[in-house]
């Protein structure tokens, strides 16, 4: 009889939690003509 164990996995979503990407809004406004494109 074989005993298989599943690995424990923890996933963290740190996008915009640890990084403030709003500083990129002027770049997106200049390149795409819409600063809200950053959120897409």
Number of C-alpha atoms within 10 A of each C-alpha: 3 4 4 6 6 5 6 5 5 5 5 6 7 8 9 9 9 8 9 9 12 14 9 11 16 15 14 17 14 10 11 12 11 13 16 13 12 15 9 4
